[in-house]
């Protein structure tokens, strides 16, 4: 996969917001410092959880800090 476009965006727009499905986080992972995950488990209220990419990796891999 060619990531040249992502590299260009990162250089020109360091505060860019990228929205992707959770299954595709691995695509943007090398380019971001933090992520926000939104879910709505009850169907009533959405929740936003923010974390650094390092925290996300630990949580994903089941490791402790």
C-alpha positions as CSV (number, residue, x, y, z in Angstrom):
1,X,0.0,0.0,0.0
2,X,1.3,3.5,-0.9
3,X,1.3,5.8,2.1
4,X,2.7,8.8,0.3
5,X,-0.6,10.7,0.5
6,X,-0.7,10.1,4.3
7,X,2.9,11.4,4.7
8,X,2.0,14.5,2.7
9,X,-1.1,15.2,4.8
10,X,0.9,14.7,8.0
11,X,3.5,17.2,6.9
12,X,1.1,19.9,5.7
13,X,-1.7,19.4,8.3
14,X,-0.3,18.3,11.6
15,X,-3.7,18.7,13.4
16,X,-5.7,16.8,10.9
17,X,-8.6,14.7,12.1
18,X,-8.8,11.2,10.5
19,X,-12.0,9.1,10.9
20,X,-11.7,5.4,10.3
21,X,-13.5,2.2,11.4
22,X,-11.8,0.5,14.4
23,X,-10.9,-2.4,12.1
24,X,-8.7,0.0,10.1
25,X,-6.8,1.7,12.9
26,X,-3.7,-0.3,11.9
27,X,-3.6,1.8,8.7
28,X,-3.3,5.1,10.5
29,X,-1.5,3.8,13.6
30,X,2.0,4.8,12.4
31,X,0.9,8.4,11.7
32,X,-1.0,9.4,14.8
33,X,-0.1,10.1,18.4
34,X,-3.6,9.7,19.9
35,X,-7.0,8.2,19.0
36,X,-10.5,8.6,20.1
37,X,-12.9,5.7,20.1
38,X,-16.6,6.3,20.0
39,X,-19.2,3.6,20.9
40,X,-22.8,3.4,21.8
41,X,-23.4,0.1,23.7
42,X,-27.0,0.9,24.9
43,X,-28.2,2.7,21.8
44,X,-29.0,5.8,23.8
45,X,-25.8,7.7,24.5
46,X,-22.5,7.7,22.6
47,X,-19.2,7.6,24.6
48,X,-15.8,8.9,23.6
49,X,-12.7,7.4,25.0
50,X,-9.4,9.2,24.1
51,X,-6.0,7.6,24.6
52,X,-2.5,7.8,23.2
53,X,-1.5,5.3,20.5
54,X,0.7,3.6,23.1
55,X,-2.2,3.2,25.5
56,X,-4.3,1.8,22.6
57,X,-1.7,-0.7,21.7
58,X,-1.4,-1.9,25.3
59,X,-5.2,-2.2,25.6
60,X,-5.4,-4.0,22.2
61,X,-2.6,-6.4,23.1
62,X,-3.9,-7.0,26.6
63,X,-0.8,-5.7,28.3
64,X,-0.5,-3.6,31.4
65,X,1.1,-0.1,31.5
